[in-house]
Amino acid sequence: MEVRQLQIFRILAEELNFTRTAEKVHTVQSNVTAQIKALEEELGGPLFDRLGRRVTLTDAGRSFLPLAPCVSEFPRVCSLIACPRCCASSIAAFPTSS
C-alpha cells in the first residue's frame, strides 16, 4: 500500500469521478484506475462500484475512508517507534482525529 494510492483513494471518494480525480492529482485517468485497482487487490475487495460513468463507494470503501489518513501516517509512526528518542519530540506533531 502506497501513500499515493491512499491520496488518490481519498480524492476519488470525494469526487466520485475518475477524470476529475486524475486532474486533481496531475495524472491521467488510467493511472488513477490502476492505483485504485492495486489498492483494491491489496485490501481484498472493491472500494468503489463502477456503473458506467457513475462511481460510488462500496460498504468497504465507506469503512476504509476514515482509516486512510491513519494508514498514510504508518511509515512515519514506524520510524518514531524505531527511534524512541525521536518519538518523544515528535509525538506532539502526530495528527489525531477529533
C-alpha positions as a Markdown table, in Angstrom:
| # | Residue | x | y | z |
|---|---|---|---|---|
| 1 | Met | 0.0 | 0.0 | 0.0 |
| 2 | Glu | 1.4 | 3.3 | -1.1 |
| 3 | Val | 0.7 | 6.8 | 0.2 |
| 4 | Arg | 0.0 | 7.8 | -3.4 |
| 5 | Gln | -2.8 | 5.2 | -3.6 |
| 6 | Leu | -4.3 | 6.4 | -0.4 |
| 7 | Gln | -4.2 | 10.0 | -1.6 |
| 8 | Ile | -5.9 | 9.0 | -4.9 |
| 9 | Phe | -8.5 | 6.9 | -2.9 |
| 10 | Arg | -9.4 | 9.9 | -0.7 |
| 11 | Ile | -9.8 | 12.3 | -3.6 |
| 12 | Leu | -11.8 | 9.8 | -5.7 |
| 13 | Ala | -14.1 | 9.1 | -2.6 |
| 14 | Glu | -14.7 | 12.9 | -2.6 |
| 15 | Glu | -15.1 | 13.5 | -6.3 |
| 16 | Leu | -16.7 | 10.2 | -7.3 |
| 17 | Asn | -15.2 | 10.8 | -10.8 |
| 18 | Phe | -12.0 | 9.3 | -12.2 |
| 19 | Thr | -11.4 | 12.1 | -14.6 |
| 20 | Arg | -11.7 | 14.9 | -12.0 |
| 21 | Thr | -9.5 | 12.8 | -9.6 |
| 22 | Ala | -6.8 | 12.5 | -12.3 |
| 23 | Glu | -6.9 | 16.3 | -12.9 |
| 24 | Lys | -6.5 | 16.9 | -9.1 |
| 25 | Val | -3.6 | 14.6 | -8.7 |
| 26 | His | -2.0 | 15.7 | -12.0 |
| 27 | Thr | -2.0 | 12.4 | -13.8 |
| 28 | Val | -4.0 | 10.5 | -16.4 |
| 29 | Gln | -7.3 | 8.7 | -15.7 |
| 30 | Ser | -5.8 | 5.3 | -16.5 |
| 31 | Asn | -3.2 | 5.8 | -13.7 |
| 32 | Val | -6.0 | 6.6 | -11.2 |
| 33 | Thr | -7.8 | 3.4 | -12.3 |
| 34 | Ala | -4.6 | 1.4 | -12.0 |
| 35 | Gln | -3.8 | 2.8 | -8.5 |
| 36 | Ile | -7.3 | 2.1 | -7.2 |
| 37 | Lys | -7.3 | -1.4 | -8.7 |
| 38 | Ala | -4.0 | -2.2 | -7.0 |
| 39 | Leu | -5.3 | -0.9 | -3.7 |
| 40 | Glu | -8.5 | -2.9 | -4.0 |
| 41 | Glu | -6.4 | -6.0 | -4.8 |
| 42 | Glu | -4.3 | -5.5 | -1.7 |
| 43 | Leu | -7.3 | -4.9 | 0.5 |
| 44 | Gly | -9.1 | -7.9 | -1.0 |
| 45 | Gly | -12.2 | -6.3 | -2.4 |
| 46 | Pro | -13.7 | -3.4 | -4.3 |
| 47 | Leu | -13.8 | 0.0 | -2.7 |
| 48 | Phe | -15.9 | 1.6 | -5.4 |
| 49 | Asp | -18.8 | 0.4 | -7.5 |
| 50 | Arg | -18.4 | 1.4 | -11.1 |
| 51 | Leu | -21.7 | 1.6 | -13.1 |
| 52 | Gly | -20.9 | 3.1 | -16.4 |
| 53 | Arg | -19.6 | 6.6 | -15.7 |
| 54 | Arg | -21.1 | 6.6 | -12.2 |
| 55 | Val | -18.9 | 5.8 | -9.3 |
| 56 | Thr | -20.0 | 5.2 | -5.7 |
| 57 | Leu | -18.2 | 3.9 | -2.6 |
| 58 | Thr | -18.9 | 0.3 | -1.6 |
| 59 | Asp | -19.6 | -0.5 | 2.1 |
| 60 | Ala | -15.9 | -1.5 | 2.3 |
| 61 | Gly | -14.9 | 1.9 | 0.8 |
| 62 | Arg | -17.0 | 3.8 | 3.3 |
| 63 | Ser | -15.5 | 1.8 | 6.1 |
| 64 | Phe | -11.9 | 2.3 | 4.8 |
| 65 | Leu | -12.3 | 6.1 | 4.2 |
| 66 | Pro | -11.8 | 7.2 | 7.8 |
| 67 | Leu | -8.9 | 4.9 | 8.1 |
| 68 | Ala | -7.0 | 6.1 | 5.0 |
| 69 | Pro | -5.4 | 9.1 | 6.8 |
| 70 | Cys | -4.1 | 6.9 | 9.6 |
| 71 | Val | -2.7 | 4.3 | 7.2 |
| 72 | Ser | -0.9 | 7.0 | 5.3 |
| 73 | Glu | 0.9 | 8.0 | 8.5 |
| 74 | Phe | 2.0 | 4.5 | 9.2 |
| 75 | Pro | 5.6 | 4.8 | 7.8 |
| 76 | Arg | 6.2 | 7.9 | 10.0 |
| 77 | Val | 4.8 | 6.1 | 13.1 |
| 78 | Cys | 7.1 | 3.1 | 12.4 |
| 79 | Ser | 10.1 | 5.4 | 12.2 |
| 80 | Leu | 9.2 | 7.0 | 15.5 |
| 81 | Ile | 8.8 | 3.6 | 17.1 |
| 82 | Ala | 12.2 | 2.6 | 15.8 |
| 83 | Cys | 13.7 | 5.7 | 17.4 |
| 84 | Pro | 12.2 | 6.3 | 20.9 |
| 85 | Arg | 14.2 | 9.5 | 21.3 |
| 86 | Cys | 12.6 | 10.9 | 18.2 |
| 87 | Cys | 9.2 | 9.8 | 19.4 |
| 88 | Ala | 9.3 | 12.0 | 22.5 |
| 89 | Ser | 9.9 | 15.1 | 20.5 |
| 90 | Ser | 7.7 | 14.3 | 17.5 |
| 91 | Ile | 4.6 | 12.8 | 19.1 |
| 92 | Ala | 3.1 | 16.3 | 19.5 |
| 93 | Ala | 3.2 | 16.7 | 15.7 |
| 94 | Phe | 1.3 | 13.4 | 15.1 |
| 95 | Pro | -2.2 | 14.2 | 13.8 |
| 96 | Thr | -5.1 | 13.0 | 15.9 |
| 97 | Ser | -8.7 | 12.8 | 14.9 |
| 98 | Ser | -11.2 | 14.8 | 16.9 |
